[in-house]
Amino acid sequence: MTVEANELMQLVVAAAEEKKAHGIVALNLQGISLVTDYFVICHGNSDTQVQAITTEIRKQAEMSGARIKGIEGMDSGRWVLIDIGDVVVHVFHRDEREYYNIERLWSDAKVVEFA
């Protein structure tokens, strides 16, 4: 079973919300990036929360049948990158998110509105 990119993005957002992630933003990179269709960016207020958000996203993605291609940064809990193919998730610690401000780098991408 394959999950559509849009459904996967929504599933990731819901999983992040489940663990009280802050500032959740989804960027539609279709037609902009050859690497992925969506970036989902969020942050936690502690290393522990960042790891909990990451774990929940991984669990929900795997339960949906999506394949996790890689997870980087889980040990430090400062900036975790989750590659789920059509969706790449950045889970930051609050301080790192402000510092790197990757939304600015992709300012030409459309921000996805979700309820």
Biopython code that builds the backbone (N, CA, C, O; Angstrom):
import numpy as np
from Bio.PDB.StructureBuilder import StructureBuilder

atoms = [
    (1, "MET", "N", (0.844, -1.193, 0.000)),
    (1, "MET", "CA", (0.000, 0.000, 0.000)),
    (1, "MET", "C", (0.884, 1.250, 0.000)),
    (1, "MET", "O", (1.749, 1.401, 0.863)),
    (2, "THR", "N", (0.671, 2.117, -0.941)),
    (2, "THR", "CA", (1.414, 3.374, -0.936)),
    (2, "THR", "C", (0.493, 4.499, -0.512)),
    (2, "THR", "O", (-0.693, 4.518, -0.841)),
    (3, "VAL", "N", (1.058, 5.426, 0.217)),
    (3, "VAL", "CA", (0.302, 6.568, 0.707)),
    (3, "VAL", "C", (0.615, 7.744, -0.211)),
    (3, "VAL", "O", (1.779, 8.005, -0.515)),
    (4, "GLU", "N", (-0.421, 8.454, -0.653)),
    (4, "GLU", "CA", (-0.218, 9.646, -1.477)),
    (4, "GLU", "C", (0.560, 10.685, -0.677)),
    (4, "GLU", "O", (0.447, 10.751, 0.547)),
    (5, "ALA", "N", (1.350, 11.493, -1.378)),
    (5, "ALA", "CA", (2.189, 12.504, -0.722)),
    (5, "ALA", "C", (1.362, 13.441, 0.158)),
    (5, "ALA", "O", (1.755, 13.745, 1.284)),
    (6, "ASN", "N", (0.214, 13.901, -0.355)),
    (6, "ASN", "CA", (-0.634, 14.821, 0.400)),
    (6, "ASN", "C", (-1.172, 14.167, 1.675)),
    (6, "ASN", "O", (-1.197, 14.792, 2.736)),
    (7, "GLU", "N", (-1.605, 12.898, 1.565)),
    (7, "GLU", "CA", (-2.104, 12.165, 2.735)),
    (7, "GLU", "C", (-0.987, 11.967, 3.752)),
    (7, "GLU", "O", (-1.201, 12.104, 4.956)),
    (8, "LEU", "N", (0.196, 11.646, 3.264)),
    (8, "LEU", "CA", (1.340, 11.431, 4.146)),
    (8, "LEU", "C", (1.698, 12.718, 4.885)),
    (8, "LEU", "O", (1.993, 12.696, 6.080)),
    (9, "MET", "N", (1.669, 13.828, 4.170)),
    (9, "MET", "CA", (1.946, 15.126, 4.795)),
    (9, "MET", "C", (0.933, 15.390, 5.909)),
    (9, "MET", "O", (1.307, 15.818, 7.001)),
    (10, "GLN", "N", (-0.340, 15.138, 5.634)),
    (10, "GLN", "CA", (-1.387, 15.369, 6.638)),
    (10, "GLN", "C", (-1.222, 14.440, 7.843)),
    (10, "GLN", "O", (-1.454, 14.846, 8.982)),
    (11, "LEU", "N", (-0.824, 13.206, 7.587)),
    (11, "LEU", "CA", (-0.584, 12.243, 8.658)),
    (11, "LEU", "C", (0.577, 12.709, 9.555)),
    (11, "LEU", "O", (0.506, 12.605, 10.780)),
    (12, "VAL", "N", (1.635, 13.219, 8.929)),
    (12, "VAL", "CA", (2.792, 13.729, 9.675)),
    (12, "VAL", "C", (2.379, 14.919, 10.543)),
    (12, "VAL", "O", (2.764, 15.008, 11.709)),
    (13, "VAL", "N", (1.597, 15.828, 9.968)),
    (13, "VAL", "CA", (1.126, 17.002, 10.716)),
    (13, "VAL", "C", (0.299, 16.548, 11.927)),
    (13, "VAL", "O", (0.477, 17.064, 13.031)),
    (14, "ALA", "N", (-0.595, 15.592, 11.718)),
    (14, "ALA", "CA", (-1.437, 15.092, 12.817)),
    (14, "ALA", "C", (-0.588, 14.435, 13.908)),
    (14, "ALA", "O", (-0.852, 14.618, 15.096)),
    (15, "ALA", "N", (0.424, 13.674, 13.506)),
    (15, "ALA", "CA", (1.308, 13.021, 14.486)),
    (15, "ALA", "C", (2.088, 14.055, 15.293)),
    (15, "ALA", "O", (2.274, 13.896, 16.499)),
    (16, "ALA", "N", (2.541, 15.111, 14.626)),
    (16, "ALA", "CA", (3.262, 16.185, 15.318)),
    (16, "ALA", "C", (2.329, 16.899, 16.293)),
    (16, "ALA", "O", (2.721, 17.214, 17.416)),
    (17, "GLU", "N", (1.088, 17.152, 15.858)),
    (17, "GLU", "CA", (0.105, 17.798, 16.740)),
    (17, "GLU", "C", (-0.170, 16.931, 17.965)),
    (17, "GLU", "O", (-0.345, 17.443, 19.071)),
    (18, "GLU", "N", (-0.208, 15.619, 17.761)),
    (18, "GLU", "CA", (-0.459, 14.662, 18.851)),
    (18, "GLU", "C", (0.556, 14.838, 19.990)),
    (18, "GLU", "O", (0.219, 14.672, 21.162)),
    (19, "LYS", "N", (1.783, 15.172, 19.636)),
    (19, "LYS", "CA", (2.843, 15.345, 20.639)),
    (19, "LYS", "C", (3.100, 16.819, 20.950)),
    (19, "LYS", "O", (4.162, 17.191, 21.448)),
    (20, "LYS", "N", (2.095, 17.650, 20.642)),
    (20, "LYS", "CA", (2.125, 19.082, 21.001)),
    (20, "LYS", "C", (3.298, 19.844, 20.375)),
    (20, "LYS", "O", (3.885, 20.721, 21.007)),
    (21, "ALA", "N", (3.631, 19.498, 19.126)),
    (21, "ALA", "CA", (4.674, 20.242, 18.408)),
    (21, "ALA", "C", (4.210, 21.674, 18.209)),
    (21, "ALA", "O", (3.012, 21.935, 18.098)),
    (22, "HIS", "N", (5.147, 22.592, 18.165)),
    (22, "HIS", "CA", (4.840, 24.016, 18.003)),
    (22, "HIS", "C", (5.163, 24.474, 16.580)),
    (22, "HIS", "O", (6.036, 23.916, 15.916)),
    (23, "GLY", "N", (4.449, 25.491, 16.133)),
    (23, "GLY", "CA", (4.759, 26.147, 14.865)),
    (23, "GLY", "C", (4.818, 25.221, 13.672)),
    (23, "GLY", "O", (5.738, 25.311, 12.860)),
    (24, "ILE", "N", (3.844, 24.326, 13.554)),
    (24, "ILE", "CA", (3.858, 23.354, 12.448)),
    (24, "ILE", "C", (3.572, 24.064, 11.133)),
    (24, "ILE", "O", (2.556, 24.741, 10.982)),
    (25, "VAL", "N", (4.494, 23.895, 10.180)),
    (25, "VAL", "CA", (4.348, 24.482, 8.849)),
    (25, "VAL", "C", (4.596, 23.375, 7.822)),
    (25, "VAL", "O", (5.547, 22.603, 7.948)),
    (26, "ALA", "N", (3.744, 23.307, 6.819)),
    (26, "ALA", "CA", (3.951, 22.380, 5.702)),
    (26, "ALA", "C", (4.183, 23.222, 4.449)),
    (26, "ALA", "O", (3.401, 24.119, 4.137)),
    (27, "LEU", "N", (5.256, 22.923, 3.746)),
    (27, "LEU", "CA", (5.580, 23.632, 2.506)),
    (27, "LEU", "C", (5.404, 22.685, 1.330)),
    (27, "LEU", "O", (5.929, 21.572, 1.336)),
    (28, "ASN", "N", (4.663, 23.131, 0.319)),
    (28, "ASN", "CA", (4.463, 22.353, -0.897)),
    (28, "ASN", "C", (5.625, 22.669, -1.838)),
    (28, "ASN", "O", (5.743, 23.790, -2.334)),
    (29, "LEU", "N", (6.477, 21.679, -2.080)),
    (29, "LEU", "CA", (7.666, 21.867, -2.921)),
    (29, "LEU", "C", (7.490, 21.258, -4.307)),
    (29, "LEU", "O", (8.457, 21.152, -5.063)),
    (30, "GLN", "N", (6.264, 20.856, -4.650)),
    (30, "GLN", "CA", (6.025, 20.271, -5.969)),
    (30, "GLN", "C", (6.341, 21.310, -7.031)),
    (30, "GLN", "O", (5.835, 22.431, -6.985)),
    (31, "GLY", "N", (7.169, 20.937, -7.976)),
    (31, "GLY", "CA", (7.577, 21.854, -9.030)),
    (31, "GLY", "C", (8.741, 22.750, -8.624)),
    (31, "GLY", "O", (9.241, 23.512, -9.451)),
    (32, "ILE", "N", (9.180, 22.678, -7.383)),
    (32, "ILE", "CA", (10.303, 23.489, -6.895)),
    (32, "ILE", "C", (11.505, 22.601, -6.579)),
    (32, "ILE", "O", (12.644, 22.934, -6.907)),
    (33, "SER", "N", (11.227, 21.455, -5.931)),
    (33, "SER", "CA", (12.293, 20.541, -5.530)),
    (33, "SER", "C", (12.140, 19.208, -6.257)),
    (33, "SER", "O", (11.029, 18.701, -6.414)),
    (34, "LEU", "N", (13.243, 18.658, -6.691)),
    (34, "LEU", "CA", (13.217, 17.327, -7.296)),
    (34, "LEU", "C", (13.351, 16.245, -6.228)),
    (34, "LEU", "O", (13.172, 15.061, -6.513)),
    (35, "VAL", "N", (13.665, 16.650, -5.004)),
    (35, "VAL", "CA", (13.966, 15.711, -3.925)),
    (35, "VAL", "C", (12.701, 15.213, -3.219)),
    (35, "VAL", "O", (12.588, 14.027, -2.911)),
    (36, "THR", "N", (11.758, 16.111, -2.966)),
    (36, "THR", "CA", (10.576, 15.749, -2.195)),
    (36, "THR", "C", (9.404, 16.645, -2.587)),
    (36, "THR", "O", (9.595, 17.693, -3.203)),
    (37, "ASP", "N", (8.197, 16.229, -2.227)),
    (37, "ASP", "CA", (6.994, 17.024, -2.520)),
    (37, "ASP", "C", (6.653, 17.997, -1.397)),
    (37, "ASP", "O", (6.154, 19.095, -1.646)),
    (38, "TYR", "N", (6.928, 17.586, -0.157)),
    (38, "TYR", "CA", (6.569, 18.424, 0.989)),
    (38, "TYR", "C", (7.685, 18.444, 2.031)),
    (38, "TYR", "O", (8.367, 17.443, 2.253)),
    (39, "PHE", "N", (7.854, 19.590, 2.655)),
    (39, "PHE", "CA", (8.617, 19.726, 3.895)),
    (39, "PHE", "C", (7.582, 19.969, 4.985)),
    (39, "PHE", "O", (6.669, 20.776, 4.810)),
    (40, "VAL", "N", (7.720, 19.283, 6.095)),
    (40, "VAL", "CA", (6.952, 19.628, 7.287)),
    (40, "VAL", "C", (7.977, 20.059, 8.322)),
    (40, "VAL", "O", (8.935, 19.336, 8.597)),
    (41, "ILE", "N", (7.772, 21.239, 8.894)),
    (41, "ILE", "CA", (8.716, 21.827, 9.835)),
    (41, "ILE", "C", (7.963, 22.117, 11.129)),
    (41, "ILE", "O", (6.870, 22.682, 11.109)),
    (42, "CYS", "N", (8.555, 21.727, 12.249)),
    (42, "CYS", "CA", (7.943, 22.018, 13.545)),
    (42, "CYS", "C", (9.048, 22.033, 14.592)),
    (42, "CYS", "O", (10.208, 21.748, 14.297)),
    (43, "HIS", "N", (8.666, 22.372, 15.822)),
    (43, "HIS", "CA", (9.672, 22.336, 16.880)),
    (43, "HIS", "C", (9.067, 21.933, 18.212)),
    (43, "HIS", "O", (7.863, 22.036, 18.446)),
    (44, "GLY", "N", (9.969, 21.465, 19.078)),
    (44, "GLY", "CA", (9.619, 21.149, 20.456)),
    (44, "GLY", "C", (10.423, 22.053, 21.367)),
    (44, "GLY", "O", (11.396, 22.676, 20.940)),
    (45, "ASN", "N", (10.014, 22.123, 22.625)),
    (45, "ASN", "CA", (10.683, 23.011, 23.576)),
    (45, "ASN", "C", (11.803, 22.333, 24.350)),
    (45, "ASN", "O", (12.482, 22.985, 25.144)),
    (46, "SER", "N", (12.011, 21.034, 24.134)),
    (46, "SER", "CA", (13.089, 20.313, 24.815)),
    (46, "SER", "C", (13.575, 19.173, 23.925)),
    (46, "SER", "O", (12.881, 18.770, 22.991)),
    (47, "ASP", "N", (14.763, 18.658, 24.214)),
    (47, "ASP", "CA", (15.292, 17.512, 23.466)),
    (47, "ASP", "C", (14.316, 16.335, 23.564)),
    (47, "ASP", "O", (14.069, 15.635, 22.582)),
    (48, "THR", "N", (13.766, 16.132, 24.767)),
    (48, "THR", "CA", (12.841, 15.026, 25.002)),
    (48, "THR", "C", (11.584, 15.174, 24.142)),
    (48, "THR", "O", (11.101, 14.192, 23.580)),
    (49, "GLN", "N", (11.053, 16.392, 24.037)),
    (49, "GLN", "CA", (9.857, 16.599, 23.218)),
    (49, "GLN", "C", (10.178, 16.391, 21.738)),
    (49, "GLN", "O", (9.380, 15.805, 21.006)),
    (50, "VAL", "N", (11.338, 16.866, 21.299)),
    (50, "VAL", "CA", (11.749, 16.663, 19.897)),
    (50, "VAL", "C", (11.797, 15.168, 19.591)),
    (50, "VAL", "O", (11.327, 14.734, 18.539)),
    (51, "GLN", "N", (12.360, 14.382, 20.501)),
    (51, "GLN", "CA", (12.453, 12.936, 20.293)),
    (51, "GLN", "C", (11.074, 12.284, 20.313)),
    (51, "GLN", "O", (10.816, 11.356, 19.545)),
    (52, "ALA", "N", (10.179, 12.765, 21.191)),
    (52, "ALA", "CA", (8.819, 12.210, 21.254)),
    (52, "ALA", "C", (8.047, 12.506, 19.968)),
    (52, "ALA", "O", (7.335, 11.643, 19.455)),
    (53, "ILE", "N", (8.190, 13.724, 19.451)),
    (53, "ILE", "CA", (7.536, 14.096, 18.184)),
    (53, "ILE", "C", (8.045, 13.192, 17.066)),
    (53, "ILE", "O", (7.263, 12.666, 16.275)),
    (54, "THR", "N", (9.370, 13.019, 17.012)),
    (54, "THR", "CA", (9.986, 12.179, 15.975)),
    (54, "THR", "C", (9.487, 10.747, 16.053)),
    (54, "THR", "O", (9.145, 10.147, 15.034)),
    (55, "THR", "N", (9.444, 10.198, 17.258)),
    (55, "THR", "CA", (8.997, 8.815, 17.458)),
    (55, "THR", "C", (7.555, 8.641, 17.005)),
    (55, "THR", "O", (7.221, 7.644, 16.364)),
    (56, "GLU", "N", (6.699, 9.601, 17.332)),
    (56, "GLU", "CA", (5.282, 9.521, 16.947)),
    (56, "GLU", "C", (5.127, 9.609, 15.428)),
    (56, "GLU", "O", (4.336, 8.867, 14.845)),
    (57, "ILE", "N", (5.864, 10.496, 14.793)),
    (57, "ILE", "CA", (5.797, 10.618, 13.329)),
    (57, "ILE", "C", (6.245, 9.319, 12.678)),
    (57, "ILE", "O", (5.603, 8.830, 11.749)),
    (58, "ARG", "N", (7.350, 8.761, 13.169)),
    (58, "ARG", "CA", (7.846, 7.490, 12.606)),
    (58, "ARG", "C", (6.810, 6.388, 12.780)),
    (58, "ARG", "O", (6.531, 5.643, 11.841)),
    (59, "LYS", "N", (6.241, 6.280, 13.973)),
    (59, "LYS", "CA", (5.257, 5.241, 14.261)),
    (59, "LYS", "C", (4.046, 5.370, 13.339)),
    (59, "LYS", "O", (3.617, 4.383, 12.742)),
    (60, "GLN", "N", (3.490, 6.583, 13.219)),
    (60, "GLN", "CA", (2.299, 6.800, 12.389)),
    (60, "GLN", "C", (2.596, 6.538, 10.907)),
    (60, "GLN", "O", (1.784, 5.944, 10.198)),
    (61, "ALA", "N", (3.768, 6.989, 10.453)),
    (61, "ALA", "CA", (4.138, 6.778, 9.046)),
    (61, "ALA", "C", (4.261, 5.288, 8.739)),
    (61, "ALA", "O", (3.759, 4.813, 7.721)),
    (62, "GLU", "N", (4.934, 4.555, 9.628)),
    (62, "GLU", "CA", (5.109, 3.110, 9.406)),
    (62, "GLU", "C", (3.772, 2.381, 9.449)),
    (62, "GLU", "O", (3.543, 1.459, 8.666)),
    (63, "MET", "N", (2.881, 2.792, 10.366)),
    (63, "MET", "CA", (1.555, 2.154, 10.455)),
    (63, "MET", "C", (0.739, 2.399, 9.187)),
    (63, "MET", "O", (-0.115, 1.585, 8.835)),
    (64, "SER", "N", (0.997, 3.519, 8.495)),
    (64, "SER", "CA", (0.253, 3.822, 7.271)),
    (64, "SER", "C", (0.813, 3.084, 6.059)),
    (64, "SER", "O", (0.228, 3.115, 4.976)),
    (65, "GLY", "N", (1.956, 2.418, 6.252)),
    (65, "GLY", "CA", (2.584, 1.689, 5.149)),
    (65, "GLY", "C", (3.687, 2.474, 4.465)),
    (65, "GLY", "O", (4.294, 1.982, 3.513)),
    (66, "ALA", "N", (3.959, 3.688, 4.933)),
    (66, "ALA", "CA", (5.045, 4.490, 4.351)),
    (66, "ALA", "C", (6.388, 3.935, 4.825)),
    (66, "ALA", "O", (6.497, 3.393, 5.925)),
    (67, "ARG", "N", (7.401, 4.077, 3.982)),
    (67, "ARG", "CA", (8.735, 3.583, 4.324)),
    (67, "ARG", "C", (9.615, 4.751, 4.749)),
    (67, "ARG", "O", (9.784, 5.718, 4.006)),
    (68, "ILE", "N", (10.173, 4.649, 5.955)),
    (68, "ILE", "CA", (11.111, 5.662, 6.435)),
    (68, "ILE", "C", (12.456, 5.379, 5.763)),
    (68, "ILE", "O", (13.029, 4.303, 5.934)),
    (69, "LYS", "N", (12.950, 6.349, 5.003)),
    (69, "LYS", "CA", (14.224, 6.159, 4.300)),
    (69, "LYS", "C", (15.407, 6.480, 5.189)),
    (69, "LYS", "O", (16.500, 5.950, 4.991)),
    (70, "GLY", "N", (15.192, 7.358, 6.184)),
    (70, "GLY", "CA", (16.276, 7.679, 7.100)),
    (70, "GLY", "C", (15.849, 8.672, 8.153)),
    (70, "GLY", "O", (14.943, 9.478, 7.943)),
    (71, "ILE", "N", (16.526, 8.601, 9.308)),
    (71, "ILE", "CA", (16.329, 9.566, 10.391)),
    (71, "ILE", "C", (17.710, 9.990, 10.867)),
    (71, "ILE", "O", (18.537, 9.156, 11.235)),
    (72, "GLU", "N", (17.948, 11.290, 10.854)),
    (72, "GLU", "CA", (19.233, 11.841, 11.301)),
    (72, "GLU", "C", (19.011, 12.779, 12.471)),
    (72, "GLU", "O", (18.041, 13.536, 12.476)),
    (73, "GLY", "N", (19.889, 12.745, 13.464)),
    (73, "GLY", "CA", (19.865, 13.720, 14.549)),
    (73, "GLY", "C", (19.045, 13.335, 15.761)),
    (73, "GLY", "O", (18.879, 14.141, 16.677)),
    (74, "MET", "N", (18.524, 12.110, 15.783)),
    (74, "MET", "CA", (17.656, 11.680, 16.886)),
    (74, "MET", "C", (18.407, 11.692, 18.225)),
    (74, "MET", "O", (17.823, 12.030, 19.255)),
    (75, "ASP", "N", (19.683, 11.331, 18.218)),
    (75, "ASP", "CA", (20.440, 11.238, 19.468)),
    (75, "ASP", "C", (20.539, 12.577, 20.183)),
    (75, "ASP", "O", (20.360, 12.652, 21.399)),
    (76, "SER", "N", (20.823, 13.632, 19.432)),
    (76, "SER", "CA", (21.009, 14.940, 20.071)),
    (76, "SER", "C", (19.680, 15.623, 20.375)),
    (76, "SER", "O", (19.581, 16.391, 21.332)),
    (77, "GLY", "N", (18.644, 15.344, 19.556)),
    (77, "GLY", "CA", (17.344, 15.958, 19.789)),
    (77, "GLY", "C", (17.327, 17.455, 19.541)),
    (77, "GLY", "O", (16.495, 18.164, 20.107)),
    (78, "ARG", "N", (18.227, 17.948, 18.709)),
    (78, "ARG", "CA", (18.285, 19.381, 18.414)),
    (78, "ARG", "C", (17.678, 19.703, 17.051)),
    (78, "ARG", "O", (16.953, 20.688, 16.911)),
    (79, "TRP", "N", (17.968, 18.883, 16.054)),
    (79, "TRP", "CA", (17.374, 19.018, 14.720)),
    (79, "TRP", "C", (17.310, 17.615, 14.142)),
    (79, "TRP", "O", (18.331, 17.044, 13.759)),
    (80, "VAL", "N", (16.115, 17.068, 14.082)),
    (80, "VAL", "CA", (15.927, 15.719, 13.559)),
    (80, "VAL", "C", (15.336, 15.830, 12.163)),
    (80, "VAL", "O", (14.358, 16.543, 11.938)),
    (81, "LEU", "N", (15.942, 15.116, 11.239)),
    (81, "LEU", "CA", (15.467, 15.068, 9.859)),
    (81, "LEU", "C", (14.906, 13.674, 9.617)),
    (81, "LEU", "O", (15.594, 12.674, 9.820)),
    (82, "ILE", "N", (13.645, 13.617, 9.180)),
    (82, "ILE", "CA", (12.995, 12.339, 8.877)),
    (82, "ILE", "C", (12.675, 12.325, 7.388)),
    (82, "ILE", "O", (11.892, 13.143, 6.905)),
    (83, "ASP", "N", (13.285, 11.394, 6.667)),
    (83, "ASP", "CA", (13.059, 11.275, 5.223)),
    (83, "ASP", "C", (12.044, 10.166, 4.983)),
    (83, "ASP", "O", (12.328, 8.986, 5.189)),
    (84, "ILE", "N", (10.848, 10.573, 4.542)),
    (84, "ILE", "CA", (9.802, 9.594, 4.217)),
    (84, "ILE", "C", (9.522, 9.665, 2.712)),
    (84, "ILE", "O", (8.403, 9.409, 2.266)),
    (85, "GLY", "N", (10.540, 10.012, 1.946)),
    (85, "GLY", "CA", (10.381, 10.056, 0.494)),
    (85, "GLY", "C", (9.690, 11.319, 0.025)),
    (85, "GLY", "O", (10.326, 12.364, -0.116)),
    (86, "ASP", "N", (8.379, 11.227, -0.220)),
    (86, "ASP", "CA", (7.612, 12.382, -0.716)),
    (86, "ASP", "C", (7.461, 13.480, 0.333)),
    (86, "ASP", "O", (7.091, 14.609, 0.010)),
    (87, "VAL", "N", (7.750, 13.143, 1.594)),
    (87, "VAL", "CA", (7.665, 14.112, 2.692)),
    (87, "VAL", "C", (8.959, 14.050, 3.490)),
    (87, "VAL", "O", (9.386, 12.979, 3.922)),
    (88, "VAL", "N", (9.574, 15.207, 3.680)),
    (88, "VAL", "CA", (10.756, 15.303, 4.539)),
    (88, "VAL", "C", (10.360, 16.174, 5.728)),
    (88, "VAL", "O", (9.845, 17.280, 5.564)),
    (89, "VAL", "N", (10.611, 15.651, 6.932)),
    (89, "VAL", "CA", (10.190, 16.331, 8.155)),
    (89, "VAL", "C", (11.412, 16.856, 8.890)),
    (89, "VAL", "O", (12.405, 16.148, 9.058)),
    (90, "HIS", "N", (11.326, 18.104, 9.325)),
    (90, "HIS", "CA", (12.357, 18.726, 10.146)),
    (90, "HIS", "C", (11.733, 18.985, 11.516)),
    (90, "HIS", "O", (10.810, 19.790, 11.639)),
    (91, "VAL", "N", (12.235, 18.302, 12.541)),
    (91, "VAL", "CA", (11.761, 18.528, 13.905)),
    (91, "VAL", "C", (12.912, 19.195, 14.655)),
    (91, "VAL", "O", (13.934, 18.572, 14.941)),
    (92, "PHE", "N", (12.721, 20.460, 14.960)),
    (92, "PHE", "CA", (13.769, 21.246, 15.600)),
    (92, "PHE", "C", (13.543, 21.389, 17.098)),
    (92, "PHE", "O", (12.418, 21.279, 17.587)),
    (93, "HIS", "N", (14.624, 21.635, 17.809)),
    (93, "HIS", "CA", (14.530, 22.218, 19.142)),
    (93, "HIS", "C", (14.262, 23.695, 18.877)),
    (93, "HIS", "O", (14.778, 24.242, 17.903)),
    (94, "ARG", "N", (13.476, 24.346, 19.709)),
    (94, "ARG", "CA", (13.075, 25.749, 19.486)),
    (94, "ARG", "C", (14.266, 26.644, 19.120)),
    (94, "ARG", "O", (14.179, 27.421, 18.169)),
    (95, "ASP", "N", (15.381, 26.544, 19.864)),
    (95, "ASP", "CA", (16.542, 27.412, 19.626)),
    (95, "ASP", "C", (17.133, 27.211, 18.224)),
    (95, "ASP", "O", (17.484, 28.181, 17.552)),
    (96, "GLU", "N", (17.241, 25.955, 17.790)),
    (96, "GLU", "CA", (17.806, 25.660, 16.469)),
    (96, "GLU", "C", (16.879, 26.133, 15.359)),
    (96, "GLU", "O", (17.342, 26.591, 14.314)),
    (97, "ARG", "N", (15.584, 26.026, 15.579)),
    (97, "ARG", "CA", (14.650, 26.464, 14.535)),
    (97, "ARG", "C", (14.825, 27.950, 14.257)),
    (97, "ARG", "O", (14.873, 28.365, 13.099)),
    (98, "GLU", "N", (14.920, 28.747, 15.308)),
    (98, "GLU", "CA", (15.109, 30.182, 15.127)),
    (98, "GLU", "C", (16.434, 30.466, 14.430)),
    (98, "GLU", "O", (16.513, 31.352, 13.579)),
    (99, "TYR", "N", (17.469, 29.722, 14.787)),
    (99, "TYR", "CA", (18.798, 29.950, 14.229)),
    (99, "TYR", "C", (18.849, 29.603, 12.737)),
    (99, "TYR", "O", (19.320, 30.406, 11.932)),
    (100, "TYR", "N", (18.369, 28.415, 12.367)),
    (100, "TYR", "CA", (18.474, 27.962, 10.967)),
    (100, "TYR", "C", (17.413, 28.566, 10.058)),
    (100, "TYR", "O", (17.674, 28.804, 8.879)),
    (101, "ASN", "N", (16.222, 28.817, 10.587)),
    (101, "ASN", "CA", (15.140, 29.471, 9.838)),
    (101, "ASN", "C", (15.015, 28.938, 8.407)),
    (101, "ASN", "O", (15.059, 29.707, 7.446)),
    (102, "ILE", "N", (14.860, 27.609, 8.273)),
    (102, "ILE", "CA", (14.848, 27.036, 6.917)),
    (102, "ILE", "C", (13.622, 27.427, 6.099)),
    (102, "ILE", "O", (13.642, 27.315, 4.874)),
    (103, "GLU", "N", (12.553, 27.885, 6.758)),
    (103, "GLU", "CA", (11.400, 28.363, 5.978)),
    (103, "GLU", "C", (11.840, 29.490, 5.036)),
    (103, "GLU", "O", (11.345, 29.594, 3.913)),
    (104, "ARG", "N", (12.756, 30.318, 5.490)),
    (104, "ARG", "CA", (13.229, 31.438, 4.678)),
    (104, "ARG", "C", (13.936, 30.928, 3.412)),
    (104, "ARG", "O", (13.810, 31.530, 2.345)),
    (105, "LEU", "N", (14.671, 29.829, 3.532)),
    (105, "LEU", "CA", (15.391, 29.278, 2.372)),
    (105, "LEU", "C", (14.436, 28.786, 1.284)),
    (105, "LEU", "O", (14.783, 28.767, 0.103)),
    (106, "TRP", "N", (13.243, 28.393, 1.694)),
    (106, "TRP", "CA", (12.254, 27.863, 0.759)),
    (106, "TRP", "C", (11.074, 28.831, 0.641)),
    (106, "TRP", "O", (9.925, 28.403, 0.528)),
    (107, "SER", "N", (11.356, 30.111, 0.667)),
    (107, "SER", "CA", (10.294, 31.122, 0.671)),
    (107, "SER", "C", (9.452, 31.121, -0.609)),
    (107, "SER", "O", (8.352, 31.673, -0.624)),
    (108, "ASP", "N", (9.960, 30.503, -1.682)),
    (108, "ASP", "CA", (9.183, 30.439, -2.913)),
    (108, "ASP", "C", (8.175, 29.271, -2.907)),
    (108, "ASP", "O", (7.381, 29.129, -3.837)),
    (109, "ALA", "N", (8.215, 28.443, -1.859)),
    (109, "ALA", "CA", (7.267, 27.323, -1.752)),
    (109, "ALA", "C", (5.942, 27.829, -1.188)),
    (109, "ALA", "O", (5.898, 28.788, -0.418)),
    (110, "LYS", "N", (4.860, 27.156, -1.594)),
    (110, "LYS", "CA", (3.544, 27.497, -1.064)),
    (110, "LYS", "C", (3.374, 26.886, 0.327)),
    (110, "LYS", "O", (3.687, 25.714, 0.535)),
    (111, "VAL", "N", (2.877, 27.680, 1.274)),
    (111, "VAL", "CA", (2.559, 27.167, 2.598)),
    (111, "VAL", "C", (1.220, 26.459, 2.493)),
    (111, "VAL", "O", (0.255, 27.025, 1.981)),
    (112, "VAL", "N", (1.156, 25.222, 2.975)),
    (112, "VAL", "CA", (-0.072, 24.430, 2.913)),
    (112, "VAL", "C", (-0.965, 24.828, 4.080)),
    (112, "VAL", "O", (-0.527, 24.848, 5.231)),
    (113, "GLU", "N", (-2.210, 25.143, 3.778)),
    (113, "GLU", "CA", (-3.182, 25.479, 4.826)),
    (113, "GLU", "C", (-3.836, 24.171, 5.302)),
    (113, "GLU", "O", (-4.264, 23.349, 4.492)),
    (114, "PHE", "N", (-3.904, 23.997, 6.605)),
    (114, "PHE", "CA", (-4.614, 22.842, 7.144)),
    (114, "PHE", "C", (-5.396, 23.274, 8.368)),
    (114, "PHE", "O", (-5.031, 24.225, 9.059)),
    (115, "ALA", "N", (-6.488, 22.549, 8.624)),
    (115, "ALA", "CA", (-7.406, 22.941, 9.717)),
    (115, "ALA", "C", (-6.808, 22.615, 11.068)),
    (115, "ALA", "O", (-7.432, 22.873, 12.098)),
]
sb = StructureBuilder()
sb.init_structure("model")
sb.init_model(0)
sb.init_chain("A")
sb.init_seg("    ")
for serial, (resi, resn, name, xyz) in enumerate(atoms, 1):
    if name == "N":
        sb.init_residue(resn, " ", resi, " ")
    sb.init_atom(name, np.array(xyz, "f"), 0.0, 1.0, " ", f" {name:<3s}", serial, name[0])
structure = sb.get_structure()
